[in-house]
Amino acid sequence: MAVRAVVWGENVHEQTDRIVRELYPEGMHGTIAAALSQDKAIEATTATLQEPEHGLTKARLAETDVLVWWGHAAHDKVDDAIVERIQQRVWEGMGLIVLHSGHYSKIFRRLMGTPCSLKWREAGERERIWVINPGHRIAQGLGEFIEIETTEMYGEPFAVPEPMETVFVTWYEGGEVFRSGLTWQRGAGRIFYFSPGHETYPIYHQAEVHQVLRNAVHWAHNPAKQWTSVTVGRNIPTDKAREKLIEKGPKLASHAPKG
């Protein structure tokens, strides 16, 4: 069965900026989804900010294995209820891939619990993404590095929690470095952050970037049974304990709210 991936894009720059519209006539989300669909084991669709519920209804998310997120100019326009909904699905086991300026998205900052701030510079400089974990699933099919001719600089310190794994580290023409490919896990959900992808450069047309994104979708997909509040968060009555148990001492459980 194919991995069901939804590529979410805020779809703002594509409508307001001529350069971005010319680079990505189908939107960045459309370009990324097309790249993912080159892998027959991935079924990629899109959703955007402008759709009802941002295209991420409960039913849609329930059928999503991996959510790919690109945002920049409209982080504050994302409804908090939708963020809560996505967070719940990540805890349950849905994978999340956050791209470029999505580091400031509500969902990424909530899951990281930190500011997720960094240095930046828009000068069209060269970027060399070094593969420092070549055995990782996300790095398969790549050489020693990926060269991007024109990009936006993202520099350390990157205010995120210590990652589970560092897959890529970037060097920029101006001299800065950045941890450009990082993984975490929250609940049963796997999270990957990948920094390249500024909207005014053709980064999402580059074959090596496509390879990273396809690899990341497969890595982030957790085929195990989904966690839910029913299977994880529930009270176990004394008479349902696996061993015979006699209650001792006072308790507050009878007065605590359920769920």
Secondary structure, DSSP 8 states (H G I E B T S, - for coil): --EEEEEEE---HHHH-HHHHHH-TTHHHHHHHHHHHTSTTEEEEEEETTSGGGG--HHHHHT-SEEEEE-SS-GGGS-HHHHHHHHHHHHHT-EEEEEGGGGGSHHHHHHHTS----EEEEEEEEEEEEES-TTSGGGTT--SEEEEEEEEEEES---S---SEEEEEEEETTS-EEEEEEEEEETTEEEEEE----TTS-GGG-HHHHHHHHHHHHHH---S----TTTTS----GGGSSS-----S--SGGGS---
